[in-house]
Amino acid sequence: EAQVTQNPRYLITVTGKKLTVTCSQNMNHEYMSWYRQDPGLGLRQIYYSMNVEVTDKGDVPEGYKVSRKEKRNFPLILESPSPNQTSLYFCASSYRHGAYEQYFGPGTRLTVT
Amino acid sequence: AQSVAQPEDQVNVAEGNPLTVKCTYSVSGNPYLFWYVQYPNRGLQFLLKYITGDNLVKGSYGFEAEFNKSQTSFHLKKPSALVSDSALYFCAVRPDTGRRALTFGSGTRLQVQP
């Protein structure tokens, strides 16, 4: 089954404790992206990757890191989480950037206390 | 800068009635326009897109959308609403050139009453 998986689905952590949210897709897609969803703000892009070893900042990259060492994986790293990073996070992938629809993972709800 | 406006936080409609969820956009150049739906505790699912060509686009689950360039709108429509259509709907836009990402609207909650 074609899908995007994320882990963990739920995470409660404390300020400053490094964490990684994994994302994996099995569709051989070139383009991958991370979004955060906050009430009333829709989805905002954090980082994206056009292909392996090619990543770039989205609209809200502060406090986040990513890497794309393999085509299927695109982990999101929070080196020192803060309470304002409490949010619902989605990973998405598409065949390529541009006119192609994105496939979304199930989401990771992160709470930073 | 590109932007999307979904002017209604919530739309209420009775089952069997037609529904419209509004979206207007701003983008440099020609737009790629998308509609996504989000059911509770799920990720977003693609419904339909406008790339070029016919202004009326048909998508999944009986939904359609009309691209209106002069009004910079891309309203989502369905002739007969189902209770199972109740969900959160997002409109998104990006320009047809360059590396700009998708910009999403703030979402419209559709509530279909039995």
Interface residues (C-beta under 8 A of the other chain):
Chain A: V4 S33 Y35 G40 L41 G42 L43 R44 Q45 Y48 M50 D56 G58 D59 F90 A92 H97 G98 A99 E101 Q102 Y103 F104 G105 P106 G107
Chain B: V4 Y32 F34 Y36 N41 R42 G43 L44 Q45 F46 K49 I51 F90 A92 D96 R99 A101 L102 F104 G105 S106 G107
